[in-house]
Amino acid sequence: MELQAMGDGRATLTVDLRDAHLNSWEVAHGGVMMTLLDVAMAHAARSLLHGRTADGPGVVTLEMKTSFMRPGLGRLRAEGVLLHRATTLAFTEGSVFNEAGELCAHATATFKFIHALPTGKRRLNALQRQDDATGDAP
């Protein structure tokens, strides 16, 4: 999965399907397409803050509804769009297209903005990995 563009409430990702991404009918597994949609919409939700802060806020998916129109084959492109942003929530939609530009799947999702995630014994960890040598996000 590769991020192609992110900004102004939009994000685009692509993936070149491999055998591990395919189901028993040898087309993209629904989970692969849902992951593409989730990541594209999350990046769209965060895109208005892109480059302004290194450590967040991040987003977590609260709900996602997906419809599949046709099998995904070859190189897939996912586009996420921020529809509305509130103080703590982002409302988004996303679409996955095949190489011919045909719509394969569509989703809507709601995300919550967060600054850190509780882990282990409810200790908060930063959302972005830090480079050990520089302290910067990779």
N, C-alpha and C positions, 0 to 999 in steps of 0.2 A: 504494500500500500504506500502510495507516494502523494504527499501534499503538493498540488500544482499551483494553487492560488488561495489567498486568504486576505480579506479586507472588505470594509464597507458593508458588513452584514452578509457576506457571501464566502463560501469556501468550495474548492474543487479538489477532489482526490481521484487517483486512478489506481487500478490494479491489473496486472497481467495474470490471468488465471493460470494456475498450475494444477497438476493432478490432485494435490492435497486440498484444493478448494472445491473440488467437484463432488457431486453426490453420485448415487448409483446409476443415474441416467446420464452421467458425464456432462452435466451442466453445473453452473455455480450453485453451491449449496445455499439454501435460504439464509442460513446463519452468516455466510460470507457477505451476502448482499445487505443484510440487516446491520452487520458491523460497519460496512462502508457507509451506510446511511447514518448510523449513530455518530461516527467520527466526523463525517462531513457537516452534519447539523451542529455538533458540539463546537467545531471550529468556527462555523458561521456565528454561533452565539457569542463566542469569545472574540470575534474578529474586530469589534469596535475598540477593544482594548489592546489589540495586537501591537507590540512594540513600545507600549507606554509603561508597562511594568513587567518585570522578569518573573515574578513569583505568583501571579494570579490576578484576579480570581480565576479559579477553574470552574468547571461545571460537572454536575452529576445528572444522569438521566433519571427523571421522575416517572415518565411514561412515554411509550412509543407505540404507534399504531402503523402497521405496514401492510401494503397491498402489493401482490405480485401480478404482473401483467403478462410477462413472457420470460422464457429461460435466458439466463445470462451466459454469454459465450464470448471467448476471446478477451480483449482488453475492455474493462468496464470503467465508466466514468461516473462518479457520484458528485452531485451538486447540492450543497446545503444553503438555505436562505433563512436569515433571521426575519421573522414576521413582526415580532413585537418584543420589546425588552421592558420589563418592570424592574423595580429595585432589586429583587432577589430571584426573579424568574425570567426565562427566555422561552419564547414560543417560536418554533421553527418548522420548516418543511424541507424535504429532500427527495431527490430523484436519482435513480441509477439508469444509465443509458448504455447500450451496446455500441460496438464500433460503427454501426450504421446510423447511430443517433436515435434508435428506437427506444422508447421507454420500457424498461424491464420491471422496475419497482418504484413505489412512491411511499413516503412515510411522513407523518407529523410527529412531533415530540415536544415535550416540555422539559426544560433543564433548570436546575437550581444552581445559582452562583455560590461558590464556597471558597474559602481562603486556605483551608487545610483539612486533612482527613484524619479521623481518629483511627489508630491501629493498635494492635497488641493490647496492652492494658489501658486503653483509652488515651494514649499519648498521641499528640498531634504531630503529623509529619508534613513537611512542605510538599506542595503538589509537583514542583519541578525538581528533577534530578539535578544535582550540582556536580560539576567537574571537580574532582578531588584536588587537582593541581591549581586551578584558578578560582574556584568557587562560583564560576559562571554556569549557567544552564548550558548543556551540550547543544 
